[in-house]
Amino acid sequence: MDRPCTLTMWKVQPDQQQAFQDTISRLESVLLRLPEPPGALTLLQSVDDPTVFHTIGWFHNQGDLDAMREHTHARQLLEDLDKLSSEFRPTAHLVLRTDGD
């Protein structure tokens, strides 16, 4: 399978949760308009701390992930998300297996 995905933890600044979610929605819209749109962007919010979010970006191949990283508008929105956060930890992974594989 070896599909790339990104998993990022975001610690959003207090009172910026809605702005963060709105920016995530704009980012998803940009991603869906790429020539080879990636899979869905998953957004999770911690039940223990509502300022902690995780995003999972699903990509079909490394080229799609690279295209997202190079896209001017997507990069700007990622920078906006960074500004709304006091901390973020991006990591890249390969999906080796999901249910049904």
KACORCOR-V906523 format. One record per pair of residues at least 4 apart in sequence whose ideal C-beta (glycine too) atoms are under 8 Angstrom apart, sorted by the first residue. I is the first residue (numbers start at 1). J is the second residue. Records with the same first field share a line. If there is no record, write none. Layout:
I: J / J
//
This chain:
1: 94 / 95 / 96 / 97 / 98 / 101
2: 94 / 95 / 96
3: 58 / 59 / 60 / 61 / 94 / 95
4: 59 / 61 / 62 / 64 / 65 / 92 / 93 / 94 / 95
5: 56 / 57 / 58 / 59 / 92 / 93 / 94 / 95
6: 55 / 56 / 57 / 59 / 65 / 90 / 91 / 92 / 93
7: 54 / 55 / 56 / 90 / 91 / 92 / 93
8: 54 / 55 / 57 / 88 / 89 / 90 / 91
9: 52 / 53 / 54 / 87 / 88 / 89
10: 20 / 52 / 53 / 54 / 55 / 81 / 85 / 87 / 88
11: 51 / 52 / 85 / 86 / 87 / 88
12: 16 / 17 / 20 / 51 / 52 / 53 / 84 / 85 / 86
13: 51 / 84 / 85 / 86
14: 51
16: 20 / 84 / 85
17: 21 / 45 / 50 / 51 / 53
18: 22
19: 23 / 84
20: 24 / 53 / 81 / 84 / 85
21: 25 / 43
22: 26
23: 27 / 77 / 80 / 81 / 84
24: 28 / 41 / 43 / 55 / 81
25: 29
26: 30 / 77
27: 31 / 41 / 74 / 77 / 78 / 81
28: 32 / 40 / 41
29: 33
30: 34 / 71 / 73 / 74 / 77
31: 37 / 38 / 41 / 57 / 68 / 74
32: 37
33: 37
34: 38 / 64 / 67 / 68 / 71 / 74
35: 67
36: 60 / 63 / 64 / 67
37: 64
38: 57 / 58 / 59 / 60 / 64 / 65 / 68
39: 57 / 58 / 59 / 60
40: 58
41: 55 / 56 / 57 / 58
42: 55 / 56 / 57 / 58
43: 53 / 54 / 55
44: 53 / 54 / 55 / 56
45: 50 / 52 / 53
46: 50 / 51 / 52 / 53 / 54
48: 52
57: 65 / 68
58: 95
59: 64 / 65 / 68
60: 64
61: 65
62: 66
63: 67
64: 68
65: 69 / 92
66: 70
67: 71
68: 74
69: 74 / 75
70: 75
71: 75
72: 76
73: 77
74: 78
75: 79
76: 80
77: 81
78: 82
79: 83
80: 84
81: 85 / 88
82: 88
97: 101
//
